[in-house]
């Protein structure tokens, strides 16, 4: 799987393609980023998208973290759970809802410790 490892420059270019006006470019970029991501790639993608500061960036960030489908990427979703931004917190809940069911329970249990009432309620409702 390490043979897939993207160079730093490739990661920057691919993340920029996520914000392209061309749907096909966005789709290819997303698939490329999600194919066997290493923990360091996950961190780099998070850093690049956060630096952009665009509203649609949080959408792509959460979509990427779900799509990467690694335990590390899923743990990064939780790292945004206590953000001061309600938009970010809502995207976190939306992302957790899209995680594969057998991995979602751990994320929801962790979300129960959130300082934000909406997130705790979301987690409790999802857990039943």
N, C-alpha and C positions, 0 to 999 in steps of 0.2 A: 504494500500500500504506500510506502514511502516513495516509490518511483513516481507517484502522482504529484508529489510536493511541488507546489508552485513557487516560483521565485517571488521576491518582494515586489518587483516591478510588474510581474504578471498579476499578482493579487491586486495592486493598485489599478491597473488597466481594467481588470475584470470587474472590480467594484464600480468603477466609473461607467462601465457598460450597463450596469443595473439601472442607471439613471438615464439611459438612452431614450430617445423618442421612438426608436424602432422596437416593436414588440419582440421580434425574432432575436435581436441582440440582447434584450433583457433576459429572455428565456435561456439562451445559450450561456450567458454569464452566470445566471443562477445555477444552472445544472453543473457548470464547470466548478463553481465554488463549493457545491455540496458533494462533489465526488471525492470521497475518502479524505476529508479535511483533517489536518493535524491540529493539535491544540494551539500551536503557534500561529497557524493560519487563521483559526477562529479568533484568536486575540487580535491579530492584525486586521482582519475584516471589521471587527468591532471598533477598533481604534479609527480606522479610515472612515467608516460610516458616521461615527460620533463626531468626528472632526468636521464633516460636511455640514452638520447642523441643520439639515433640511428636514422639514416635517415628514416627507415621505421616507426619509432615511430610517426612522424608527420602524416603519412598516417593513422595509427591506431587511433591516437588522433582525427583527423577530422572525420573519419568514425564513431567513437564512439559518438562524439558530435552530429552528424546528427542522428545516430541511437537511441540515448537516447530520442530524440524527445520531450524535454521539453523546455520551454521558457528560462530557466536558461542555459541549455546546448547550446542552439543556441546563447545566448548572449556571451558565452565563445568562440564561433567561432570568433566573432568580436574582442575579446580581443587579438587575434593573428594577426589581420589585419595590424597592423603597425610594425610588426616584421622587424628587419633588414635583415632577410633572405628572398631572393626572392623565394626559395623553399617553405618556410612556407606560404608566401603570395599567391603563386600559389595554394597551397593546400586549403587555406581559400576560394578562389574563386571556386575551384572545390567542396568543401563542401557545400557552399551556393547554388550552382546549383543543389545539390541533396536534399536540404530541401524541404519539402512539399510546394507546390506553395502558399497556403494562408499564410504561415509563412515567405516565402522567401522575399516578398516585403519589409517588415520591415528591414530585414537584408541588402537588397540591398540599401535601402534609407540611412541607416547608413553608408554603405560602400562608398557612394558618398562623404563622408567627409574624406576619406583616404588621406594621404599625398602622396600616390603612384599613379602615372598616370595610370598604367596598371589596377589597381583595380577600379579606378574611371571610366575608359573606359569600363571595364567589367560590372560594375553595370549599367551604362547608357545604354549599349547595351541590357542587360537583361530586363531592365525596358521599353525599346522601346523608 
